[in-house]
Amino acid sequence: MSYNHRRHTSTMSFQIDPSSRLINSQEKTLALTCPHCQVLAHLSVSAVPRFEELQTYRPSQVGIVYRCDACNAPVFLRFTVRMYATSRIELSPQFTEVERAREKFTFTYLPEEVELLFREALICFSSGAFNAFASMCRRTAQAVFTDLGEAGKLRLFDELNDVRELAALSADTFTKLKSMLFGSATDPRPNIPVLDGYEAGIALEVMKDLLYEAYVRKGKLQQAMLVRRFFLDETQTNITPLSNAS
């Protein structure tokens, strides 16, 4: 996913040389989830701002157009300028995706209020508004707990502990997730932690897992049972009794 890619870019070096070429130390490994075709694909440089114009106006941020190698659509990335030098313009290895791939989730089995809140949470995430995303995750969790009751809340807390072990979450990350999702609902100023892009990505996967366990898994299982019951009834109806056949 793209937020993991953002985490890994810290080892890369981005520079624009006097001939307006972008020099990337790990160009062949630059990949992210395309916002158009939703495929994790390699990116190729398509357009770079002119070196002379950047040196003249010296903007604090620079936009570069890439091409998705999977669908050939343009992908726009924005970089912060670290330094203007005579022979190069050095860019920060951390970039912002101007358009982020929309996150997908099966909403079919979610209660109406939970679906509404989580859809808005995903919009916040895709827009890069990670702390708004954290607030919407908190509201989504509260709606889930109201729907499932205290027993359901305890069951999902146990699920969060399981995720902690399965994903080897750090103590700090787990504390943030617990505070974000299971903090007191009566607190007039809830302690919702500040998240960076990587932590928001972890929170997103945790929310998907909790909602899957709370609603989607049960809904899919019940639907599968109904389908099997339907075909079983149809088969029994169409079987000709032996007595009639003779």
N, C-alpha and C positions, 0 to 999 in steps of 0.2 A: 504494500500500500504506500501511497505517497508520503504519509507522515513518517514512515520508516526511512524512506529515501532522504527526506530532509535531515534526519538525524545523521545519516552517513556522509553528507556532503562536507562535513567539517574537515575531511582529509583532502579535499579537492582544492585546486588553485585556479582562479579565473582571472584572465588579463585580456585587455584589448591593446593590440600593438599599433604602431603608427600607420600601418596599412589597413586599419579597421578590421583586423581579423581577431576573432575570439580564440584565445589559447586556453584550453582546458586540460589540465594534467591527466584527467581520467575521462576523456571525452567518450571513449568506447563503452564506458560503464554507466553513462548518464541515462537513467530510465525512470519513468514514473507512470502512473495510471492516467491514460489520456482522458481528458474531460469529454471528448466527443465519442470515441469508440469504446471507452471503458476497459481498454486492454493495457496491461502493463507492458510498455514498449520502449525501445530505445528512441532517443531524440537526436535529430540532426539539426545543426545550426542553419537557419534560413536567412535571417537578417540581423545585422549588428549596426548600431548607430555609428556615424562617422567620427573617427578619432579627432579630427580638427574641430568639429562642432562641440564635442564633449569638452575638449580643452578650452574652448572659448566660453561656454556657458557654465561649465562645471556643476552639473546637477548632482544632488546628493544620492539620487537613485537612477538606475539605467534599466531600460526595458529591452529585452532580446527576444526575437521571434525564433522559435524552433519548429521543426516539422516532425510530426509523429510518423515513425517508420511503418506503423501498422495501417493507418488510414490516410496518411498524408495531410491531415488537417493541421492548421497552425496552432501552436501552443505557446502562450505568452508567459515569460518568467521575468520577475523584477528583482534586480540585485542592488544592494547598497554599495556605494563606492567607498573603498577603504583609503585610496590614495591616488592623487594625480601626480605623475612623474613625467619627466621630459620624454622618456622612451616607452612609457606604458601607463595604462590606467588599471589599477588593481581593484578587483571587485571582491566583495565578501563571498565566501563559499556558501553561505546560507542564502537561499532565494525564496521568494514568495510566488506561489502559483496564482496568477491573476484569475484563472478559471480552474476550479477544482472539480474533479470527477464526483458526480453525485453518488452518495452512498445508497446501497440497496438494502431493503429489508422486507420480509413477508408480513404485511400488516393485516392479512385476512382474519386472523384469529384474535386480534387485540380489541379490547373494549374501545368504544368510540372516543372517550376522553384520553385514554392512554395513547391511542393512535394519533390524535390531534397534537398532543404535546411532543411526542417523539418525532413526528414529522417535522415540527418546528425546530427541534433539537438538531436534526440532520441538516436542515437548512443553515443553521448557525455554524455547524461544523464545516460544511462545504464552502461557506463564505469566509472561513478562517477566523470567525468570532468565537474563539475557544472558551472564553469565560462566560459568554452568553450561552454557549453550548452546555457548560457545566451547570448553569442555573436552570436550564430547561431539563437537563437530566434529573436534577433534584425534584422538579415539579412532576416529571414523569414517574419517578420512583414513589412519590407521595400518592399519586393517583393509583398506582399499582397496589400499594399497601392498603389504601382505602378499599379497593375492590376485593383484595384477597383476605384482608383481616390480619390479625396479629400472627396467627399460625403461618399464613403465607409469607409474612414479613420475615419470620424466623427461618423459614425454609430457604428463602432467598439469601439471607445472611450466611447460612451454611454453604450455599452455593458460591457466594463470594469468597469464602475461606477456601473452598475447593479450587477455585480459579487461581487464588493466590499461590497455591502449591503447584498446580499444573503449569502455570505460566511463569513461575519463579519470580513473582513480583517482589520488588524491594520493599522494605519496611516503610519507607517514606511514601512510595506510590500507593501502597495498600492503605495507609493512614489517610491519604487524601481521598481515595475512593470511598472509604468507609464514612468519612466526614461528609462528603458530597451527597451520598445516597441515603445514609442511615442516620443523619443528624436529626435532632429534635424538630418535629413538625410544628411545635408551639413556640419556638424561638422567634421573636419578632425580627431579629437580625441574624439569620442563619450563617454559620461559618462555612461558606462555600469556598474551597481553596482556589487559588489562582493556578491555572494550568498553562503549560506551554504546548506547542503543537504535538510533541511526542506523547506527553501525558494525556492530552485530549484524545489521541488515537487509541491509547490503551483504554481510556474510559469508554470510548465508543464500542470497542470490542467486548468489554465487560457488560455494557448495557445490552448489546445484542444477545449475549449469552444468557443474561438474566431474563430478558423478555422471552427468549426462546423456551427456556425452562418453565417460565410462568404460564405461557399461553400457547406458543406455536407447537411445541412438542405434543402437548395434550390434544390440541385441535387437529393436527395431522393424524395422530393415532386414532382419534374418534372417527375422522372422515374415512380412513382406511377400513376401519371395522364396518362402517355403514355400507361402503362399496362392496365389501366381501359378503355382507348379509344380503344385499340386494341381488347379487349374482347367484348366491346360494338359493334364494327364494325363487328366482327366475328358472334355475336349473330344475328345482323340484317341481315347479308348476308344469314344465314342459316334458317331464318324464311320463311316459304312458304306463299305467299300471299293468302288471303281468296278467291279471285276470281279464282285463279288457282286450289285451293283445291276443289271448287265446280264443 
